[in-house]
Amino acid sequence: MNKIIKPFAGLALALTMLSAPAAQASILTPDPANGALVGAPGTIVGWGFSLHNDDPLNYLLVSSATFQTDSAASGTFSDFLGLQSLEVAPLTTVVQAFDLGNQLGIGSYAIPSFASSGTVVSGRLLLTFDLYSRSIDAADFDPDTDLVSSGNVIAADAAVPEPATLLLLGLGAFAIPRRRRARSASPRHSCPRRHPLRH
């Protein structure tokens, strides 16, 4: 009996994998590329992005963006992508620079005025999107019948360090080679060799 069931179980698994939407193939690259922003306490910074839809058939429609962090000293994230109803056609890449005034990019991050120097708020940028078989601009678009999958998520690492953190890292990188050079340049003092007393 088991010999008969096993091939069918493998076939069912293969069919499930083939029928699953290719949402995982979508690629989000924040701008800056490492996701790390720099800002002083009380300022507003933000992320641009490059978003690639690797699906050969379906249209990607972004519904929201969030910044998840475990930091207790976190500021305020504002979602710009959710306001845009951004659509990415099949096998297409959309690039958008951060623009606070026009609310372009993934979103903005307001660093609290009480943030202490050297604080780094690390987290993840999450984009939630739906896949549709037609463009939302198509005359015959129907959000119910054209929906392929919903609630898909793409993630990218991100961080918001204070300028003092980067300054300290830069000073450390500068000081280490100088200290090594100073050590190698200084004359080595050796103790005079003691000879045994001869009687």
C-alpha positions in Angstrom: 0.0 0.0 0.0 2.8 2.5 0.9 4.5 1.8 -2.4 1.4 3.1 -4.2 0.9 6.2 -2.0 4.5 7.5 -2.1 4.6 8.3 -5.9 1.2 10.1 -5.6 2.5 12.1 -2.5 5.5 13.2 -4.5 3.3 14.2 -7.5 1.0 16.2 -5.2 4.0 18.0 -3.7 5.3 18.9 -7.1 1.9 20.2 -8.3 1.6 22.3 -5.1 5.0 23.9 -5.8 4.2 24.6 -9.4 0.9 26.2 -8.6 2.3 28.4 -5.8 2.7 32.1 -6.9 6.2 33.3 -7.7 5.9 36.1 -5.1 9.2 35.0 -3.3 11.1 35.9 -6.5 10.4 39.6 -6.1 13.5 41.6 -5.0 13.6 44.7 -2.8 16.8 46.7 -2.6 16.6 49.7 -0.3 18.5 52.9 -1.1 21.1 53.2 0.5 21.9 49.6 -0.6 22.7 48.4 2.9 19.6 50.0 4.4 21.6 52.1 6.8 20.5 55.7 7.2 22.3 58.5 9.0 20.6 61.4 10.8 20.8 63.7 13.8 18.3 63.6 16.6 15.1 65.5 15.6 15.6 65.0 11.9 13.7 63.0 9.3 15.5 60.6 7.0 14.1 57.9 4.6 14.7 55.1 2.1 14.5 55.1 -1.7 14.3 51.7 -3.3 14.6 49.4 -6.3 11.8 46.8 -6.6 11.9 44.0 -9.2 8.9 41.9 -10.1 10.4 38.5 -11.2 7.0 37.1 -12.0 6.7 36.6 -15.8 2.8 36.8 -15.8 1.4 38.8 -12.9 1.4 42.4 -11.8 2.7 43.3 -8.4 0.7 45.9 -6.4 2.3 47.2 -3.2 -0.3 47.7 -0.4 1.9 48.8 2.5 5.4 49.3 3.9 6.5 49.0 7.5 9.7 49.2 9.5 9.9 46.6 12.2 12.3 47.1 15.1 12.8 45.8 18.6 14.6 48.9 19.8 13.0 50.8 22.7 14.3 54.1 21.4 12.7 53.9 18.0 11.3 56.9 16.2 8.3 57.2 13.9 8.1 55.4 10.5 5.7 56.9 7.8 4.7 54.6 4.9 4.9 56.3 1.5 4.5 53.2 -0.7 1.0 52.4 0.7 -0.2 55.9 -0.4 1.1 55.4 -4.0 -0.7 52.2 -5.0 2.6 51.3 -6.7 2.3 48.7 -9.5 5.2 46.8 -11.0 4.6 45.0 -14.3 5.9 41.5 -15.0 9.7 41.2 -15.3 10.0 45.0 -14.6 12.0 47.0 -12.1 10.8 50.3 -10.5 13.4 52.6 -9.0 12.4 55.5 -6.8 14.6 57.9 -4.8 13.6 59.2 -1.3 11.8 62.5 -1.5 10.3 63.8 1.7 8.4 66.7 0.1 6.7 64.5 -2.5 6.4 61.4 -0.2 8.4 59.2 -2.6 10.4 56.2 -1.6 9.6 53.4 0.8 8.9 55.8 3.7 10.4 58.2 6.1 11.8 57.8 9.6 11.6 60.6 12.2 14.5 60.3 14.7 13.4 61.4 18.1 14.9 64.6 19.5 15.7 62.8 22.7 17.8 60.0 20.9 21.2 59.7 22.5 24.3 59.9 20.3 25.6 56.5 19.3 22.1 54.9 19.2 21.5 52.5 16.3 18.0 51.5 15.5 18.2 48.2 13.6 15.2 46.5 12.0 13.6 45.2 8.8 11.7 47.0 6.0 8.7 44.9 5.0 6.7 45.4 1.8 3.3 43.8 1.6 1.9 43.3 -1.9 -0.7 41.5 -4.0 -0.3 39.8 -7.4 -2.9 40.4 -10.1 -3.3 38.8 -13.5 -4.0 42.2 -15.1 -2.8 45.8 -14.6 -5.0 47.9 -12.3 -5.1 50.4 -15.2 -6.7 47.8 -17.6 -10.3 48.7 -18.6 -11.5 45.2 -17.7 -9.6 45.0 -14.4 -11.6 43.2 -11.7 -9.9 43.1 -8.2 -11.8 40.0 -7.3 -11.4 37.8 -10.3 -7.9 39.1 -11.3 -6.4 38.5 -7.8 -3.7 35.8 -7.9 -2.4 36.0 -4.4 -2.6 38.5 -1.5 -0.6 39.4 1.6 2.8 38.5 0.1 5.8 40.0 2.0 9.3 41.0 0.9 11.9 42.0 3.5 15.2 43.9 3.6 17.5 44.7 6.5 17.7 48.4 7.6 19.2 50.5 10.3 19.2 54.2 11.5 22.5 55.0 13.2 23.3 58.4 14.7 26.2 60.4 13.2 28.3 59.9 16.4 28.3 56.1 15.8 29.8 56.5 12.3 32.3 59.1 13.5 33.6 56.7 16.2 33.8 53.9 13.7 35.8 56.2 11.4 38.1 57.3 14.2 38.7 53.7 15.2 39.6 52.7 11.7 42.0 55.7 11.4 43.7 55.1 14.8 44.5 51.4 14.5 46.9 51.8 11.5 48.5 54.9 13.1 49.2 53.0 16.3 50.7 50.1 14.4 53.0 52.5 12.4 54.1 54.2 15.6 55.0 50.9 17.2 57.0 49.7 14.3 58.9 53.1 14.0 59.9 53.3 17.6 63.4 51.8 18.5 63.3 48.6 20.3 65.1 48.7 23.7 67.0 45.6 24.6 68.5 44.9 27.9 72.3 44.5 27.9 73.4 40.9 28.1 74.7 39.9 31.4 77.9 38.0 31.5 78.6 35.6 34.3 81.2 37.0 36.8 84.6 35.6 36.3 86.8 35.1 39.3 
